[in-house]
């Protein structure tokens, strides 16, 4: 009799745990419809991947540069870092995104939130291009970015001047973003591959301070896999992110894949307490992204990779990070 009671208790506990398991729905806050050659698997493949992964909403953007296949290279590179050929600014990337979204049925179109990215961030004419695109596609664009500023080796490979988040061309864009109620997703590495200090932090902090009415989403919290390869882990990242969130209520953090390890999860895949505390302290300021580029089979893997971290958060906070915070940062519809 005792064994039966014990078995029942154990079974009830297991059933209770199963009932309490969280089934997350996601907003993908960082997704590129095309790759660095402006190619894509297409919208059907993207929708299928989103449905399988439980992704209800997605930011969708192009890639603002195209990788050149140089005359002297016998084999086409597979990625921007595949060889030493240049990348160049490519404005037609926004046309690819607009065309794909506009072909969708209304119920599917509502799941996508297009961001403008096809402009040169060191050209003071860029703001005029953005204004023209807003006029050509009224009501379509819901944000600006991903803007490539400091971006690993891509910065050195891209033709022209080094883009910075605090140059004059971007200042004009931030003013426009505030006027049009558009968030700006900025890729601005916090440091280089070799400097173990926040070398480029001022380039991001200056616009945060000077444009308090512009909502900034910091891609990857300034981290990147290339930096990790050289530095393993930036011990200063957590204190810097904490201070910026304290000082600038217009800052939001995109926790896309290069932040997951080694920052949110340790080598055993367990959530790190300090990052959990930070997210709980600022529950409205973090969002998740897959950062896939033109190929969508890994969307589920990327988004569900955050589940152990989400499971360690209070359920209401986890729901905000997984789904709601990205939607909240979008333009407030009249």
Beta strands, then each sheet from edge to edge (+ up, - down):
strand 1: 26-28
strand 2: 55-60
strand 3: 65-67
strand 4: 87-89
strand 5: 112-116
strand 6: 143-148
strand 7: 183-187
strand 8: 216-219
strand 9: 251-254
strand 10: 286-287
sheet 1: 1+ 2+ 5+ 6+ 7+ 8+ 9+ 10+
sheet 2: 3+ 4-
end
